[in-house]
Amino acid sequence: MKYKVTHITKYRYEFPATLCHNLICQGPGNHPFQKVLQYQCSIDPEPHLRQTRQDFFDNQIVYFSIERSHSQLQVKVNSEVELSKPDWMDINPEETKPWEEVVDWLHTTKAMNDTRQFYLESPHVSFHDEIKAFALESFSPGRPIMAAAWDLTERLYKEFDFTPGFTEISTPVGTVFKYRKGVCQDFAHLALSCLRSLGLSARYISGYIETIPPPGKPKLVGADASHAWIALFVPDLGWVEYDATNKLLVSDQHIRVAYGRDFSDVVPLKGIVYSGGEQEMKVSVDVKRLLSNGTTAD
């Protein structure tokens, strides 16, 4: 499956900004089940300095600075990716290892180094006794790890309401659990809290998923959105991805942009602006499937 993504972020300042420093984390990377076909990032006004690097988690980061007066800023990222079906889609969840064995392995010197920071707390993922107890309802003694993770995914989908506007990115995971509502970032952080509180390694993923319009309705340009889900480390398989917002074992419809401990590691656009007054931000995301002839499916 091939996709084209256009992500536009616009800032308008009440008073002209004289200087800004920004980091962009919106470039999809090459992964075992994802190949980047095209990537272009345009910035208006033209930056005085622009640099690209890989961060600690191997995500692509673009740094730029604008050192002259400007009343608005636009960052436009165009990318095309090709997705393939992950290996875990062909695995019988009931035949995977008991989750306690995975925990024991993760906490030994035999485990891979890149799994260790992902079973710890992080800025948006804290541990709570009530969240651990909730997770243990799915992770009963001896249960195969992928079967338990899918049960947890289903319960998060059924028992928590997708409610835009109820939370902010700073809303604690304990509050999300208490009121049982939030958005995809909240569901991802809560799933991470559940898994990590048991000693399992799980990481946050930012990216995109295509929004399908209602039957008979046209697809609105820019109506898609950034998305978030999680990946659980399973020995012999690697990072297996689950999307509790949509009750999915992730296959070939999720476009991966960045990995981290939580949202704080993968903020799409952040920085410092020297200006006065208020500022207005507008974000537009458009995800379209690419046909074999290179055109998009409208």
C-alpha positions in Angstrom: 0.0 0.0 0.0 1.3 3.4 -1.0 0.3 6.8 0.6 0.9 10.4 0.0 0.8 12.7 3.1 0.7 16.5 3.2 1.1 18.1 6.6 0.9 21.9 6.8 1.4 24.0 9.9 0.7 27.7 9.8 1.5 30.3 12.5 0.2 33.8 12.4 1.6 36.3 15.0 -0.2 39.3 16.4 3.0 41.3 16.2 5.9 40.4 13.9 8.4 37.9 15.3 12.0 39.0 15.1 13.6 35.6 15.6 12.6 31.9 15.9 14.3 28.6 16.5 12.3 25.5 15.7 12.6 21.7 15.5 10.5 19.7 13.0 9.7 16.0 13.7 7.5 15.1 10.7 9.6 13.1 8.4 8.7 9.4 8.0 11.6 7.1 8.3 12.5 3.8 6.7 11.5 0.9 8.8 11.1 -2.9 8.3 7.6 -2.5 7.0 7.8 1.1 5.6 9.8 2.5 2.8 10.1 6.3 2.1 9.6 7.0 -1.5 9.7 10.8 -1.3 10.2 13.5 1.4 10.2 17.3 1.0 10.0 19.9 3.8 9.5 23.5 2.8 9.6 26.5 5.2 8.3 30.0 4.5 9.9 32.4 5.1 13.2 30.9 4.0 15.3 30.0 7.1 18.7 31.6 7.6 20.0 28.3 9.0 18.7 24.8 8.4 20.2 21.5 9.5 19.0 17.8 9.5 20.0 15.2 12.1 18.9 12.0 13.7 17.9 12.1 17.3 18.5 9.6 20.1 15.6 7.4 18.8 16.8 7.6 15.2 14.0 10.0 14.2 14.7 12.6 11.5 14.8 16.1 13.0 15.0 19.3 11.0 16.3 22.4 12.9 15.8 25.9 11.4 16.1 29.5 12.5 14.6 32.7 11.0 16.5 35.8 11.9 14.4 38.5 10.4 11.0 40.0 11.1 8.1 37.9 10.0 4.4 38.0 10.8 3.6 34.4 9.8 5.3 31.0 9.4 4.4 28.0 7.3 6.0 24.5 7.4 4.8 22.1 4.7 5.9 18.5 4.6 5.1 16.3 1.6 6.0 12.6 1.8 5.2 9.4 0.0 5.6 6.0 1.6 5.1 2.3 0.7 3.8 0.1 3.5 3.9 -3.7 3.6 2.2 -6.2 5.9 4.2 -6.8 9.1 5.3 -10.3 10.1 3.2 -10.2 13.3 0.0 -10.3 11.3 0.7 -14.0 10.5 1.4 -14.9 14.1 -1.1 -16.8 16.3 -1.2 -14.6 19.5 -1.9 -17.7 21.6 1.4 -19.2 20.6 3.6 -16.4 21.8 5.6 -16.5 25.0 3.9 -16.0 28.4 4.2 -12.3 29.3 6.0 -13.0 32.6 8.8 -14.7 30.7 9.2 -11.6 28.5 9.4 -9.4 31.6 12.1 -11.6 33.1 14.1 -11.5 29.9 13.8 -7.8 29.5 15.3 -7.2 32.9 18.4 -9.3 32.3 21.6 -8.4 30.6 20.6 -10.6 27.6 17.9 -8.1 26.6 18.6 -5.6 23.8 19.8 -2.2 25.0 17.2 -0.3 23.0 14.4 -1.9 25.0 15.4 -0.7 28.5 14.3 2.9 28.5 10.9 1.7 27.3 9.9 -0.1 30.5 10.5 3.0 32.7 8.3 6.0 33.5 8.6 9.0 31.3 7.3 12.6 31.3 3.7 11.6 30.2 3.7 8.0 31.4 3.6 7.5 35.1 2.7 4.4 37.1 -0.4 4.0 39.2 -1.7 1.1 41.3 -5.2 1.3 39.7 -3.8 1.3 36.2 -1.6 -1.7 36.9 -4.6 -3.5 38.4 -6.6 -2.7 35.2 -3.7 -4.1 33.1 -3.5 -7.3 35.1 -7.1 -8.1 34.2 -5.8 -8.7 30.6 -2.4 -10.0 31.7 -3.5 -13.0 33.8 -0.8 -15.5 34.9 0.8 -17.4 32.1 -1.2 -15.7 29.3 0.6 -15.4 26.0 1.9 -11.8 25.6 0.3 -11.0 22.2 -3.1 -12.4 23.4 -2.9 -10.3 26.5 -1.9 -7.2 24.6 -4.8 -7.6 22.2 -7.3 -8.1 25.1 -6.0 -4.9 26.7 -6.4 -3.1 23.3 -10.0 -4.2 23.0 -10.8 -3.1 26.6 -9.3 0.3 26.1 -11.4 0.7 23.0 -14.6 -0.4 24.6 -14.2 1.2 28.0 -12.8 4.6 27.1 -14.5 7.3 25.0 -12.8 9.2 22.2 -13.6 12.7 23.3 -11.7 15.6 21.5 -11.3 18.7 23.7 -11.6 16.9 27.0 -7.9 16.7 27.5 -4.7 18.6 26.7 -1.3 17.1 26.1 -0.4 18.0 29.7 -3.4 16.1 31.1 -1.9 13.4 33.5 -2.5 9.8 32.5 -4.2 9.2 35.9 -6.8 11.8 35.0 -7.5 10.1 31.7 -7.9 6.8 33.5 -10.3 8.3 36.1 -12.6 9.9 33.6 -12.2 7.3 30.9 -12.0 9.7 28.0 -9.5 11.4 25.8 -7.9 11.3 22.3 -5.4 9.1 20.6 -2.4 10.5 22.5 -4.2 9.8 25.8 -5.0 6.2 24.7 -1.4 5.6 23.7 -0.1 7.1 27.0 -2.5 5.0 29.0 -1.6 1.8 27.1 2.0 2.5 27.8 1.4 3.0 31.5 -0.5 -0.3 31.6 2.3 -2.2 29.9 5.3 -0.6 31.5 3.8 -0.9 35.0 4.0 -4.7 34.5 7.7 -4.4 33.5 7.1 -4.7 29.7 8.8 -2.5 27.1 6.5 -0.4 25.1 7.1 2.8 23.0 5.0 5.7 21.6 4.6 6.1 17.9 3.5 9.2 16.1 2.2 9.1 12.5 -0.9 9.2 10.4 -3.8 7.0 9.5 -6.2 7.8 6.6 -9.6 9.1 7.5 -12.4 7.4 5.5 -15.4 9.7 4.9 -19.0 8.5 5.5 -20.6 6.7 2.5 -21.6 9.0 -0.2 -19.6 11.9 1.3 -16.5 13.5 -0.4 -13.1 13.3 1.3 -12.3 16.8 2.6 -8.8 18.0 1.8 -6.8 18.6 5.0 -9.4 16.8 7.2 -7.0 14.0 8.3 -5.0 14.3 11.5 -1.8 13.2 13.2 -2.3 9.9 15.0 -0.6 8.0 17.9 -0.4 4.4 18.8 2.1 2.1 20.6 4.5 -0.7 20.0 5.1 -3.6 22.5 8.4 -5.5 22.4 8.0 -9.2 21.8 11.1 -11.4 21.6 11.7 -13.0 18.2 9.2 -10.5 16.6 10.5 -7.1 17.7 8.2 -4.1 18.1 4.6 -5.2 17.6 2.2 -2.3 17.1 -1.3 -1.8 18.6 -3.8 1.0 18.0 -6.3 1.1 20.9 -8.1 4.2 19.4 -9.2 2.1 16.5 -9.0 -1.4 18.0 -6.4 -2.6 15.5 -3.3 -4.7 15.4 -1.4 -2.4 13.1 -1.0 -3.6 9.5 -0.4 -1.5 6.4 -2.5 1.6 6.9 -0.5 3.3 9.6 2.3 5.7 8.4 5.0 5.9 11.0 6.8 9.2 11.6 8.6 8.9 14.9 9.2 6.7 17.9 9.9 7.8 21.5 9.1 7.2 25.2 6.0 9.4 24.9 4.7 12.5 23.0 7.4 14.7 24.5 10.0 12.9 22.5 8.2 13.3 19.1 6.5 16.8 19.1 5.8 17.5 15.4 6.9 21.2 15.6 8.3 23.0 18.6 10.5 26.0 19.2 11.1 29.5 20.6 9.6 32.6 19.0 10.6 36.2 19.9 7.4 38.1 19.5 4.6 39.9 21.4 0.9 39.4 21.7 -1.0 36.3 20.7 -0.3 33.7 18.0 -2.7 31.6 16.0 -1.8 28.1 14.8 -3.6 26.1 12.1 -2.8 22.5 11.1 -4.0 20.7 8.0 -3.2 17.0 7.3 -4.2 15.1 4.1 -3.5 11.4 3.7 -4.3 9.8 0.3 -3.7 6.4 -1.1 -1.5 6.3 -4.2 -2.7 4.2 -7.2 -0.4 2.1 -9.3 -0.2 5.0 -11.9 1.0 7.4 -9.3 -2.2 9.3 -8.9 -4.2 9.6 -5.7 -7.4 7.8 -4.8 -9.9 10.6 -4.1 
